[in-house]
């Protein structure tokens, strides 16, 4: 039997990466994943991890998780692998028909 998780925690992934935030288990098409909503200055960042990649979960208070994030931050901005920044010009406005 699997216990549903919904709590603030510090999570260690594969023994190499740590994340702190509000964690909960979610069902996806491929099975159960751990969702981590990481507090950030620009709004929460959400990451998902499979159970096999989780090394440890240390439940903590919201205050501890937020302080942890402020002191360490997220190591890099999360973007899809295929993401590429596109420079826009004033002529690129949508709905402008010439």
Beta strands, then each sheet from edge to edge (+ up, - down):
strand 1: 6-13
strand 2: 17-28
strand 3: 31-38
strand 4: 45-50
strand 5: 54-59
sheet 1: 4+ 3- 2+ 1- 5+
end
